[in-house]
Structures are given as C-alpha cells and as structure tokens.
Amino acid sequence: MKKTLMGAAAAAAALLAAGAEAQTLRMGVGAQITSTDPHFHNISPNNAFASMVFDNLIETDANARLVARLAESWRPVGQDAWEFKLRRGVRFHNGQDFTAEDVVFTFERIPRVVNSPGSFRTYTQGVQSIEVVDSHTIRFRTGGPFPLLPVNLAQVPMLDRQTHEGAATEDFNSGRVAIGTGPFRMAAHRPGERIDLERFDGHWGDRPHWQRVDYRMITNDTSRTAALLAGDVDFIDQVPTTDIERLRHDQRVRLTEIDSLRFIYFAMDHMRDGPSPFITDNDGRPLPRNPLKDIRVRQALTLAIDRHAIVARVMEGVASPTTQLMPEGAFGYVPDLVAPRADPERARALLAEAGYPNGFRITLHGPNDRYPNDARIAQAVGQMWTRVGVRTQVDVAPFASFVARASRQEYSAFLVSWGSSTGEPSSGLRSVIASYDRARGTGSVNRGRYSNPQFDETLARAMRELDDGRREALMQEATRVAINDVGIIPTHLQRNVWAMRQGFAHTPRVDERTRAQDVRPAGN
C-alpha cells in the first residue's frame, strides 16, 4: 500500500512537472526591442532578447561571472593568442551544425552590419585574425596581450554562415532568419508590441520550463503593473518605483531584486566647436560657439545636479548616487571619486568665469519609456540647471525615435545609460567614453563624440595589461581622467526589480537582462 501511494505521488508530481513545462509564460517588459538582429544595436533589451534565441561562446551568470556556453574551454596560447574548444553536437534551430566556420563568419559579419547605432565591434576589435585549427577548435590572434578577450566574447551572439550569409537586419526582423542555437526559437514578431517564442527541444543545454513565451513590450509603467495585477501577464520587469512598496505587501505578488551595474548619465555635444543645435542665448539666438566645449560650463552643469535628491525623491530610494561607471566594491571602482554634493553657487560662478554670467538656453532630450523614471529624471535635472542660469527645456520621446536621433548626433545634451554585462568597466569605458573610431570599434555609443587622447592612451594600456591589479589601476586612472574632464555626467546607479504572480520564481541578474529561462514555477 505504501509503495502504491508513493508511486501515485511520484506520478502526480511528474504530471504536474510536465504540465508546468507545457505552460505559456506571459512576460511584460518595459523596453522595446529595436531589432531582432543580434548584431544590430548593442543595448540591454536587444541583448536580453538575443540571449533567449542565440548563444555566445561564453556566457555570464546572474552575478556576471564567466561560464562556458558554446565554447567548452579556453586558454591563452603564448602572448598573442587564445584557443577555444567548441562544444560538439550543437545545432541551430534549422538543424545546421555549429562549427568553427560559424565563429569566423560571425566576426566577419559584425563590422558589416549596416546603420548600426551601437556596434558590437566594441567586443571584437581586439581580434586581429582567426585561425581554424579544426572543426571545433579555433584560435584568436590578438597581436599582443589581450586578457579581456573571454570577457568580451561573452557578449557576442553566434550566427550560422550557411543561414546568415548575406542576410540583412530586415531579414531578422521579419523572422525569416531569426535562427540561433538558443533555448527558444522565434515564432512571430510584431515590432514594438510582441514576440512569440517556442521552446527549442533540440537545444544542447538545460531545457527551459516553458513551452511557449508570450513576450510583450509594455513600455507604460502604469499599464505594466496593471497587467500583472489583472493576471494578463505573469511576470514584469522595471517595476515602477512608485509601486514597489505597494507590491511588497500584495499577497498575490512576489518581487526579486538585485543591485544593478547600470548607471544613468547625461551626454553632451563635444563634437561642434561652433553653434550647437539646441543651445541659444536668452533671446533665442544661436550662440556662435558651443559652450559645452568649455570645461567650466560642464563643471557648472554637474555641480548644479543634486544626485541625492534624485535618488530620494525621483527614484524613491531604489538607486544610489554616483559620478562613475561602477558600484562600490566592483572591479574598477574608484574609491576617491565620490558623487559631489550640489553646489549651485559655485556653478553660477563657473558659468560667469566661462563668459556666461546670465547663462544661456538649452534643450535637454531623453527617452520617456526606457529607464525607470527617465522622463522625471530629465525634468528634475532641467529644473536644477535652470536654477543656476542654464534655462532648460526638456523634450522626451519614445526610446526608438530618441536613440536614432541621438546616434546621429542631433542633440546638445541628453539622458542615456550604460549597463555593464561583464562586471568590470572596460566595455563601458571603451564604448561610452573612448574616441569614436569605427575601424577600431571604440566609442560605438559615444553619441556626444567626447574625445580625450590621455583617456584613450590610458585605456589602451589597460586593455593590454595582463596583471589584474595593474589593469584595474589603469582603468581607475582612465575613469578619473574622463570624469574630472566632465566627458559625461553620471547621476546614479539603478537597482533592478522584477515582479511576478505567486507560483513563479525568478533568478535576478546584475546585468538586468529579463529572460524566460530565468523564470520557473515556484519550488522547481
């Protein structure tokens, strides 16, 4: 009798597990996917989606530590090469085998992606050539020491030469070639609204719990929370700060959260010496020279910002003030580079010294649907700048249209962000602050076109340094150079918060990626 009951219980448990695996997970995400081409736009929402459909050679876990993915192992070979052993038996969604030739093709394709607003060259630029040793062994030649190659390759989705040769970004967006080796395959795509995913049962790795995923883009904060509470979706990200405390006490809901590696900052027009498009005198006439080229003006703008007030009042405590890229305790954090207290009087004095005793007018641009409270942050900073004499009009727009214009250097000042997926600052320093150079892959999202030769030289030395201690010291030095020069104006680091209905569990990630494979039935 006991054995019979145990057998029945096991059978019931198996049926429950099978039922859970057959369910559809309904996700509501707060940012739009601008493209399903995994090499088109290097931003977090796109990369999160790509990590469900495509695989990288190496992946990062929830705490940004490297783990094997399509590469089983990797090792340095001498001073100028890395050898990677590829996983055997991996197939793309269409049945094609994954081999070393696909790695070569992926690296060849990335610099050829047309009109990329954020190139993945930032991760591949250290590779000078690739040698195919055999079908599942490959060597990357780096022309000298390049210790961060494994970290960089953890951000590069792999494609299939046979499937993707000649494929354009539009072919991915249509779904025709949105084919990877990842745990899910794309079944349907309504741009800006919804993506339907199906589990890829031929995946080489762990089997996801969900047979289908309904991946909805709900960029309005109120609508996203309402969809969760109404039961229209099971899981949401970017929980509005105004809703967090209420949801903590709602028995229908559970939260997961983790400190983020994403910092919010303001970029400025460093490109133009003459008139800047959204800067005028107080009578609305264009200024003959760009005031943002004067470090005293940039210092005034950063001293005008009350970062602690933004964290307390706008972010409602779900953030921490900063003036650098990394959080305290992370690799590359600069202990003596603390967020300055607001000093409006000093800001006014600096403007006067720079020749603007009566200030000037500027339009501050930003998104209104990408980051928690992004439009409110822009409004708060606009008011702070206005108080010191820089009369600021704020103009926000949906992220897709905003970022296209920002990438064309159309703005004078604007709110953007960078989130590290690597747990260290090199990718952010190289992408956000380094001088724009398409051939070298630097400055890929340096949309203000800041350029400082001292910074570039220091960062280049850091990228070649094999000793971790010396490399960290060089990255700290590079960070000091850029922040003391006010190349960008960081304000705060986010905290990532997700919410889900009872009955679901989730593994939060420091890189803020929202992925179906990280959600499971509670207790599973």
C-alpha positions, 0 to 999 in steps of 0.5 A, spaced: 500 500 500 505 504 501 509 503 495 502 504 491 501 511 494 508 513 493 508 511 486 501 515 485 505 521 488 511 520 484 506 520 478 502 526 480 508 530 481 511 528 474 504 530 471 504 536 474 512 537 472 510 536 465 504 540 465 508 546 468 513 545 462 507 545 457 505 552 460 505 559 456 509 564 460 506 571 459 512 576 460 511 584 460 517 588 459 518 595 459 523 596 453 522 595 446 526 591 442 529 595 436 531 589 432 531 582 432 538 582 429 543 580 434 548 584 431 544 590 430 544 595 436 548 593 442 543 595 448 540 591 454 533 589 451 536 587 444 541 583 448 536 580 453 532 578 447 538 575 443 540 571 449 533 567 449 534 565 441 542 565 440 548 563 444 555 566 445 561 562 446 561 564 453 556 566 457 555 570 464 551 568 470 546 572 474 552 575 478 556 576 471 561 571 472 564 567 466 561 560 464 562 556 458 556 556 453 558 554 446 565 554 447 567 548 452 574 551 454 579 556 453 586 558 454 591 563 452 596 560 447 603 564 448 602 572 448 598 573 442 593 568 442 587 564 445 584 557 443 577 555 444 574 548 444 567 548 441 562 544 444 560 538 439 553 536 437 550 543 437 545 545 432 541 551 430 534 551 430 534 549 422 538 543 424 545 546 421 551 544 425 555 549 429 562 549 427 568 553 427 566 556 420 560 559 424 565 563 429 569 566 423 563 568 419 560 571 425 566 576 426 566 577 419 559 579 419 559 584 425 563 590 422 558 589 416 552 590 419 549 596 416 546 603 420 548 600 426 547 605 432 551 601 437 556 596 434 558 590 437 565 591 434 566 594 441 567 586 443 571 584 437 576 589 435 581 586 439 581 580 434 586 581 429 585 574 425 582 567 426 585 561 425 581 554 424 585 549 427 579 544 426 572 543 426 571 545 433 577 548 435 579 555 433 584 560 435 584 568 436 590 572 434 590 578 438 597 581 436 599 582 443 596 581 450 589 581 450 586 578 457 579 581 456 578 577 450 573 571 454 570 577 457 568 580 451 566 574 447 561 573 452 557 578 449 557 576 442 551 572 439 553 566 434 550 566 427 550 560 422 554 562 415 550 557 411 543 561 414 546 568 415 550 569 409 548 575 406 542 576 410 540 583 412 537 586 419 530 586 415 531 579 414 531 578 422 526 582 423 521 579 419 523 572 422 525 569 416 532 568 419 531 569 426 535 562 427 540 561 433 542 555 437 538 558 443 533 555 448 527 558 444 526 559 437 522 565 434 515 564 432 512 571 430 514 578 431 510 584 431 515 590 432 514 594 438 508 590 441 510 582 441 514 576 440 512 569 440 517 564 442 517 556 442 521 552 446 527 549 442 527 541 444 533 540 440 537 545 444 544 542 447 543 545 454 538 545 460 531 545 457 527 551 459 520 550 463 516 553 458 513 551 452 511 557 449 513 565 451 508 570 450 513 576 450 510 583 450 513 590 450 509 594 455 513 600 455 507 604 460 509 603 467 502 604 469 499 599 464 505 594 466 503 593 473 496 593 471 497 587 467 500 583 472 495 585 477 489 583 472 493 576 471 494 578 463 501 577 464 505 573 469 511 576 470 514 584 469 520 587 469 522 595 471 517 595 476 515 602 477 518 605 483 512 608 485 509 601 486 514 597 489 512 598 496 505 597 494 507 590 491 511 588 497 505 587 501 500 584 495 499 577 497 498 575 490 505 578 488 512 576 489 518 581 487 526 579 486 531 584 486 538 585 485 543 591 485 544 593 478 551 595 474 547 600 470 548 607 471 544 613 468 548 619 465 547 625 461 551 626 454 553 632 451 555 635 444 563 635 444 563 634 437 561 642 434 566 647 436 561 652 433 553 653 434 550 647 437 543 645 435 539 646 441 543 651 445 541 659 444 542 665 448 536 668 452 533 671 446 533 665 442 539 666 438 544 661 436 550 662 440 556 662 435 560 657 439 558 651 443 559 652 450 559 645 452 566 645 449 568 649 455 570 645 461 567 650 466 560 650 463 560 642 464 563 643 471 557 648 472 552 643 469 554 637 474 555 641 480 548 644 479 545 636 479 543 634 486 544 626 485 541 625 492 535 628 491 534 624 485 535 618 488 530 620 494 525 623 491 525 621 483 527 614 484 524 613 491 530 610 494 531 604 489 538 607 486 544 610 489 548 616 487 554 616 483 559 620 478 562 613 475 561 607 471 561 602 477 558 600 484 562 600 490 566 594 491 566 592 483 572 591 479 574 598 477 571 602 482 574 608 484 574 609 491 576 617 491 571 619 486 565 620 490 558 623 487 559 631 489 554 634 493 550 640 489 553 646 489 549 651 485 553 657 487 559 655 485 556 653 478 553 660 477 560 662 478 563 657 473 558 659 468 560 667 469 568 665 469 566 661 462 563 668 459 556 666 461 554 670 467 546 670 465 547 663 462 544 661 456 538 656 453 538 649 452 534 643 450 535 637 454 532 630 450 531 623 453 527 617 452 520 617 456 519 609 456 526 606 457 529 607 464 525 607 470 523 614 471 527 617 465 522 622 463 522 625 471 529 624 471 530 629 465 525 634 468 528 634 475 535 635 472 532 641 467 529 644 473 536 644 477 540 647 471 535 652 470 536 654 477 543 656 476 542 660 469 542 654 464 534 655 462 532 648 460 527 645 456 526 638 456 523 634 450 522 626 451 520 621 446 519 614 445 526 610 446 526 608 438 525 615 435 530 618 441 536 613 440 536 614 432 536 621 433 541 621 438 546 616 434 546 621 429 548 626 433 542 631 433 542 633 440 546 638 445 545 634 451 541 628 453 539 622 458 542 615 456 545 609 460 550 604 460 549 597 463 555 593 464 554 585 462 561 583 464 562 586 471 568 590 470 568 597 466 572 596 460 566 595 455 563 601 458 569 605 458 571 603 451 564 604 448 561 610 452 567 614 453 573 612 448 574 616 441 569 614 436 573 610 431 569 605 427 575 601 424 577 600 431 570 599 434 571 604 440 566 609 442 560 605 438 555 609 443 559 615 444 553 619 441 556 626 444 563 624 440 567 626 447 574 625 445 580 625 450 587 622 447 590 621 455 583 617 456 584 613 450 592 612 451 590 610 458 585 605 456 589 602 451 594 600 456 589 597 460 586 593 455 593 590 454 595 589 461 595 582 463 596 583 471 589 584 474 591 589 479 595 593 474 589 593 469 584 595 474 589 601 476 589 603 469 582 603 468 581 607 475 586 612 472 582 612 465 575 613 469 578 619 473 581 622 467 574 622 463 570 624 469 574 630 472 574 632 464 566 632 465 566 627 458 559 625 461 555 626 467 553 620 471 547 621 476 546 614 479 546 607 479 539 603 478 537 597 482 533 592 478 526 589 480 522 584 477 515 582 479 511 576 478 504 572 480 505 567 486 507 560 483 513 563 479 520 564 481 525 568 478 533 568 478 535 576 478 541 578 474 546 584 475 546 585 468 538 586 468 537 582 462 529 579 463 529 572 460 524 566 460 529 561 462 530 565 468 523 564 470 520 557 473 514 555 477 515 556 484 519 550 488 522 547 481 
